Amino acid sequence: MSNVTAQPVNTNTNMGNNQNNQNDTLITKEGLEKLKTELDYLTNTRRKEVAQRIKEAISYGDLSENSEYEDSKNEQAFVEGRIMELTKMIKSAKIIKDKIKKTATVQIGSTVIIKNLTEKSKDDEGSYTIVGSTEADPLNAKISNESPIGSAILGHAEGEKISVHVPAGVFQYEIIKII
């Protein structure tokens, strides 16, 4: 495993008073462990596999028309790029708590129930957890603090109505509950 460490972060972050560096990777402990596991796999296993593929491709002879060699070199570039990206993310990681105490305003780590006031339908309410961009997974109700909705609701309280500018237009939401 990587020996890179992360620093805890104050989750009381809103758009008007962001104390975190723009380059920080806001992430939960679980998310950081996933990144470290992926980095470990890429550096200790995948890198060796790709090197072996390159070695095999070289043994086939003429490299100028060797598609296996070209594919292997492209894969090597991807793996090395991902290793660099993961290393940077882990070094700049700021730990946020998975579950935070209920607060008066939405923070990174908060789970909120919001209601879409623009589109009237049965499914106009949804529960979402605000996470750092690294862990965003909209299909599993985890939205990034950098997304239009995530950034718009940060720092707001239950009962507040907000406007969110998204590519499809302007949507109105109400924060029903902060869990």
N, C-alpha and C positions, 0 to 999 in steps of 0.2 A: 504494500500500500504506500501511497505517497506520504511524505512527512511534512507536507505543506499544511500550515494551520490557518484557521479562520478566526476572525474577531467577532464577538457578539455585537449586535446593532440595536439601537433604540428603535422600537417599532412604532413609536409615536411620530410617524412621518406623514406630513401632508404636503400638498403641492406648494403652499406658500412658505413653508419652513422646512425644507429638506436639508437635513444636516449631513446626509451621506454624500460621498463623492460620486460623481456621475459614472465613474469607472468601476464602482463597487458592484459585486455580484451578490444581490440579496437572495439568500437561500436558506432553507431549513436544514437541520442536521441530517435528516434523512436524504435530502436532495444532494447535500455535499458528499455524503457517503456514496451515493450513486455515481457522482462525478469521479470520485477517487477510484471506485471500482472500475469504471470505464477506462480511466487513465492507466491503471495498473494492467488491465487486459491489453490495451493498445501497446504499451511500452514493453511488456514482458512476453506477450504471446503473438499478437497480430503483427508487430514489427518484424519478428523472426520469420513468421510465415511468409510475409511479403518478400523479405530478403531471399528466402529459399526459392520462391517463384521466380525472382529475377535471376538468380543463379541458374535455375533450370532453363529459363528462356535464353540466357547467354549461351548455354551449351548447345542450343539448336543451330547455332551458326550465325549467318549474316543478320546483323541487327537492323539494317536499313529497311528490311521488309518483314520484320518479325513482329507480328501483331501481339503475340504473347508477351514479348518484352515491353512493348509500348503500353499494354494494359497493366502490366505489373508496375511499371514506373509511374503511371497515373495513380494507381492504387497507393503506391508508396507516398506520393505527394499528398494524397488525401489523408492518409493515416498520420503523416508528420504534421500536417496542418491542424488536424483535430487534436493531436497531442499538445501542440503549442496553444491552441484555443483553450483546452481543458486546464492546462497548467496556469494560464493567465487567469481563468475564472476562479480556480481554487485559491491562488495567491491573493486575489482581490475579494474573496468571499467574506461576506458579513452575515453571520447567523441570525436568522429570525426564528422566533418560536413558532412551532406548529400550531399550538393552541395558546391563545393569549387570554388573559382575564377580560371579561366584558368591559368595554370602555364606552365612554359617551360618544366618541366619534370613530369612524372607520379608520383602521390602521392596516399596515401590512401584517398579515396573519389573521385578520378579522374574517369571520364568516358573516355574511349579510344576506338578508332577504330583500330583494328589490322588486319593484313592480313597474312594468313598462306601461306608461300612461299614454303613449303614442298609438300603439297597436292594441286594440281591444279584442282579446280572445280568451279562451279558457286558460291558456298557458302564459298569462301575462306576468306571473310572479315566478321568481327563481331564486335559489339559494346559491351563493358563490363565495369562495374563499379567495381573498386577495393575497397573491404570492409574488415573489420576484419573477422577472421575465424568464429566467432559466427553468423554472418549474411550471410555467403556465401550461395548462392543459384544458382548454375550454370544453372539450367533450366530457371531462370529469369535473366540471364546475370549478376549475381553478383558473382565475383570470389574473393577468399580469397587472402589477401596479403601474406599468407603462402603457397599458392598453387604453383606448379612449374611455371606456366605462370605468376601469380600475382607477385611472388617474382622476377622473371627474368625481368619484365618490369619496376619495381619500380626504379625511378631515371633516367630513359631514356627519351629522347626527341623525338619529331615527326621526322620521317624519319630514325630513327635508326633501324638497323636490329639486332635481338638478337637470340641466340640459347637457346632452352629450352629442358632440359633433363626430359623426362617423361617416365613412364613405357613402353610405346610403342616404345621408341627410342628418337632420337634427332630431334626436329622440329625447323624450321627457321620461325621467324615472323618479320614483319615490323610494326612499329607504324605509322599508317597513320595519325591519328589526335588525339589530346587531347582536349576533349570538356569541 
